[in-house]
Amino acid sequence: MDQLTGTAIEDFVKRLGADAERALQAITGTTTDSPWASFQRPGDIVLTRGRRPVSHLNAVVQSILEGGIARATHAMMVAAPGYYVDASIRFGVTVLPAHLFCMDGVVERLRAAAAGDAAPPPPPMWRRRLVGAFRHPDFESQPERQQALTQAIAEQLGQPYNMRFIFKRVRTPDDDRTAFCSELVARTFAKLGLPIVPDRRFAAVLPHTLLRSLRNRGWVDVSDDYRTGLPRAFAA
């Protein structure tokens, strides 16, 4: 990520954090007609794998800890079509535009196809491979849970990244003020009464844990919808 882009994202994060709940309501209300809305729904959980060596190391460590081959190295939630809730070392817990995340080389393919055109798609900031996308079967039919999701996200925006990872010990829920990616996902849905890994501390929930548990707990696999919809959304 170049310095100019990093500064632009930091400005976006600061503006969002100035009034998190109002900003999230604005995002939710203005994206219903976006191309992302054709396949994304608030509350979708998106699992990815990075392309850098650190992601491969992440997978190796998870495989050792979980006793199985780990495919996913990162987890995000959809706050609204076109926006992910993300936890990163640089920005902490925030909401970021979905077009910053290139899944499965979509942007690269579009740029190649647009060679010679005046306005090719903008370059992505993070290149990831889509491992899976999951949706709770009853979430869309329960508006009160969607409202609770917006509130839960707003309450956590701006929290620092959990640098202690699985070694973090939290005495009370009020002390839980940091999160890494899959920890954030597990904690958020537990707040909504939809625990994904109820037998673990949130800080012990890894991306591979989520991938395995979502399948076992009846979440709907919408990965194919994402693989079909992502090229259309990036091309719009």
Secondary structure, DSSP 8 states (H G I E B T S, - for coil): --HHHHHHHHHHHHHHHHTHHHHHHHHHHH-TTSGGGGT--TT-EEEEEESSHHHHHHHHHHHHHHTS-----EEEEEEETTEEEEEETTTEEEEEEGGGEEETTHHHHHHHHTTTSSS-----SEEEEEEEEEE-TTTTT-HHHHHHHHHHHHHHTT--B-TTGGG---SSGGG---B-HHHHHHHHHHHTT--SSTTS-GGG--HHHHHHHHHHTT-EE-HHHHHHHHHHHHH-
